[in-house]
Amino acid sequence: MKITNSRAFYDYRILESLEAGINLNGAEVKAVRLGHVDLKGSYARIIGSEAYLVNAKILPYSYARPEDYEPTRTRKLLLHKAQLLALKSKMDGQSLTLVPLSLYTTRRYIKVQLGLGKGKKEYQKREAIKRQDLDRELEQEFRG
């Protein structure tokens, strides 16, 4: 099971990616395994010596108690200290953003693929769409 953030590649130019664990509750784990996750508009932030996933929407598990459940709560990411220091120095020096690219399961663990990206301007987004259209037309011409 893999949930991707399609908007991340449109809004950011991804320079580097890494894998991190995520701290979830029991009902959230079941909801993620069912695919009830939305990563659009979410980002990761390093506060102090810890990383957090902000604004990721995990819908409530239907068989769990709905009391006091907040779908967009801030969740802690599990990274090594050396990774955190390297990310923080890169983010501060080059004004980069940490964006979740996908959320997936590996065996019994749930992982988040994070991308270190630089935001695209509006004209860069339009150029990327034009380039994709031209590539698609060329492929269609070569096929037949």
N, C-alpha and C positions, 0 to 999 in steps of 0.2 A: 504494500500500500504506500503510495507516494502522492502527496499533495504539493503542487507547485504554485509559486507566486509568479504568474505570467506578467504581471504589471512591473515587476522588478527589472526585467531585462529591457522593458520599454522606457522606463523612467531613469535608469542608471546604466552607466558603462561599468561592468563588473571587472575589476582588476585582479582579484584574488578571492579564493573561497576556502572555507574550512568547515569542519564538522564539530558540533557541540551537542551535549546532552541537554535535556530540559527537565525541570522539576515540576511534576504534575501531581494532582490529587488522583484518587482511585477512579472516580467517575469521569474525570477528564481523560484518563488513559483509555477507557472504554469508548468514549466519544471520538477520540482521535483514531482508534482502530477501525471505527465505523466510517471515518472520513468526514466528520462534521467539523471541519476547520476552515477558516477563511484567513489567509495571510495578507490580503490586500490592505494597504495602508499601514502595515506594521513595520517596525524597525527595532533594532537592538541598541541598547545604550549601556555604556560602561560608567558605573557610579562607584567611586571609591576603588575597591579591589574586586568588584563583582560585576558580572554582566547580566542584563535583564532584557527580556523580550517584551516589548511594549505594544499594546493595541492589537495583539493577535486574538482573533475571535474563535473560541472553542465553544460550540453550542452545547447546551446541557444534554446529558445522557438521559434518555426518556424514562428509564426505570430507576433513576436515582432521585433523592429528595431535592426538590428545587429551591429549598429555603436558603437564602443568603448566598446564592450563586451568582457570580459576576462573570459573564462570558469574556470580557476584555480586560481581565485583571493582569497585572504585571507579573510575569513568571521568570524565575531565576534560571539562567543558563549555566551549564557546568563546563568550565574551561580550566585548563592548567594556568598557573600563575604566570609562567613565561609567555603563554599565548596572549593572556590579557595585557601584559606589559607591551608586547610587540604591537598588538592591535591599537592600544591607546596611543603609542608614539606615532604610528602611521596615521591615525585619524586626526590627531592634533596637528601634525606637520603638514599634511597635504589637504586638509579639510575634506575628508572622506566620510561616508556614511556606512554603517553596518546594517545590511538588509537581509532578512530571511528569504532564501531562494526556494527552499522546499522543506517539508516536514515528512519524515518517513520512518519506517520501522526496520530495525536490523535485529533479527532473532527476537528477543523479548524486550529490547530497548527501543525507545523513541528518540530519534535524533533530529536536529535542525541543521540544515546546510546554510551557513551564513556567507554572504558575499560582501567584500569590501568594495564599494562602488562610489563613483563620482557622478553627481547628478547631471543629466543632459539638459541642454537648453531646448527651447521649443523648435528652433530651426534644425537642430541636430536630430530631433525625433522625426521631422518631416523628411529629412534627407535619408534616414534609415528606411522609412516606408517606401520612398521612391526607389532606393537600391534593391529592396526586396521585390518590388513589382517588376523591375527590369530583369532581375535574376530569374523570376518565375516565368516571364515571357520568353527568355532565352532557352530555358529548359523545355518549354512547350514546343518551341520551334525545332529543337534538336530531336525531340521524340517523334515528330511527324508533322 
